[in-house]
Amino acid sequence: MNGLKASAAEIGGLAERLAGGSRPGCEMLICPPATLLLIFEPLTEAAGIGLGAQDCHPKASGAHTGDISAEMLADIGCSYVIVGHSERRTDHGETNEIVMAKALAVHRAGLAAIICIGETEAERDAGKTLDIVASQIKGSVPEGATAENTVVAYEPIWAIGTGRTPSTDDVAEVHALIRKELSGALGATAVAMRILYGGSVKPSNAKELMAVANVDGALVGGASLKASDFWGIIEAYA
């Protein structure tokens, strides 16, 4: 819940770098608040940057005041929708079942779902990280998920916005488990499915984190609010 209309200037900052010939070897995606989607859409399209939303309702339409359907997001030019972000799970009590229903809605609308999973500090301290992550994969990722319509993002809740990050060995262990669980559930498509790491990713640690096995990109939080910081992370793929 950050950003006003003036934030469009940050898209301009990215566009300038891209127009200057700087195009790192990665796909770029911005998921702003819903109020900014229509403003950002022409800017991101012109710059060759993807546009996504932060959430959606499981149903396509109906009496759900204040909610937005995946079909509505597709209609305004979104290509991705984040579902099950830790703050949705924590602040709004979203369960694995709700997250899966939203992921299915995203697929129904022809978009790609970014399904978030991750453990709390208490769960980590209790040694339950791998069990929690495995259960969230089983409960949140639909059977019909493919590498084309689904991305999984691991975000240890205790690391989001705190400046703390797990060690690269810890990240590698969790991402290897995610790949294994996806392969067991989905088969061959899991090999190509992207697994993102999210949790205090910033320019100073992006290159190291992005080099970890089975880390196929980053889900960036606060560091995405300024073009200069976001570009510093993108440069990990330069």
Secondary structure in CASP SS format (residue, H / E / C, confidence):
PFRMAT SS
TARGET T0000
AUTHOR 0000-0000-0000
METHOD secondary structure of the structure
MODEL  1
M C 1.00
N C 1.00
G C 1.00
L C 1.00
K H 1.00
A H 1.00
S H 1.00
A H 1.00
A H 1.00
E H 1.00
I H 1.00
G H 1.00
G H 1.00
L H 1.00
A H 1.00
E H 1.00
R H 1.00
L H 1.00
A H 1.00
G C 1.00
G C 1.00
S C 1.00
R C 1.00
P C 1.00
G C 1.00
C C 1.00
E C 1.00
M C 1.00
L E 1.00
I E 1.00
C C 1.00
P C 1.00
P C 1.00
A H 1.00
T H 1.00
L H 1.00
L H 1.00
L H 1.00
I H 1.00
F H 1.00
E H 1.00
P H 1.00
L H 1.00
T H 1.00
E H 1.00
A H 1.00
A H 1.00
G C 1.00
I C 1.00
G E 1.00
L E 1.00
G E 1.00
A E 1.00
Q C 1.00
D C 1.00
C C 1.00
H E 1.00
P C 1.00
K C 1.00
A C 1.00
S C 1.00
G C 1.00
A C 1.00
H C 1.00
T C 1.00
G C 1.00
D C 1.00
I C 1.00
S E 1.00
A H 1.00
E H 1.00
M H 1.00
L H 1.00
A H 1.00
D H 1.00
I C 1.00
G C 1.00
C C 1.00
S C 1.00
Y E 1.00
V E 1.00
I E 1.00
V E 1.00
G C 1.00
H C 1.00
S H 1.00
E H 1.00
R H 1.00
R H 1.00
T H 1.00
D H 1.00
H C 1.00
G C 1.00
E C 1.00
T C 1.00
N H 1.00
E H 1.00
I H 1.00
V H 1.00
M H 1.00
A H 1.00
K H 1.00
A H 1.00
L H 1.00
A H 1.00
V H 1.00
H H 1.00
R H 1.00
A C 1.00
G C 1.00
L C 1.00
A E 1.00
A E 1.00
I E 1.00
I E 1.00
C E 1.00
I E 1.00
G C 1.00
E C 1.00
T C 1.00
E H 1.00
A H 1.00
E H 1.00
R H 1.00
D H 1.00
A C 1.00
G C 1.00
K C 1.00
T H 1.00
L H 1.00
D H 1.00
I H 1.00
V H 1.00
A H 1.00
S H 1.00
Q H 1.00
I H 1.00
K H 1.00
G H 1.00
S H 1.00
V C 1.00
P C 1.00
E C 1.00
G C 1.00
A C 1.00
T C 1.00
A C 1.00
E C 1.00
N C 1.00
T E 1.00
V E 1.00
V E 1.00
A E 1.00
Y E 1.00
E C 1.00
P C 1.00
I H 1.00
W H 1.00
A H 1.00
I C 1.00
G C 1.00
T C 1.00
G C 1.00
R C 1.00
T C 1.00
P C 1.00
S C 1.00
T H 1.00
D H 1.00
D H 1.00
V H 1.00
A H 1.00
E H 1.00
V H 1.00
H H 1.00
A H 1.00
L H 1.00
I H 1.00
R H 1.00
K H 1.00
E H 1.00
L H 1.00
S H 1.00
G H 1.00
A H 1.00
L H 1.00
G H 1.00
A H 1.00
T H 1.00
A H 1.00
V H 1.00
A C 1.00
M C 1.00
R C 1.00
I E 1.00
L E 1.00
Y E 1.00
G C 1.00
G C 1.00
S C 1.00
V C 1.00
K C 1.00
P H 1.00
S H 1.00
N H 1.00
A H 1.00
K H 1.00
E H 1.00
L H 1.00
M H 1.00
A C 1.00
V C 1.00
A C 1.00
N C 1.00
V C 1.00
D C 1.00
G C 1.00
A E 1.00
L C 1.00
V C 1.00
G C 1.00
G H 1.00
A H 1.00
S H 1.00
L C 1.00
K C 1.00
A H 1.00
S H 1.00
D H 1.00
F H 1.00
W H 1.00
G H 1.00
I H 1.00
I H 1.00
E H 1.00
A H 1.00
Y H 1.00
A C 1.00
END
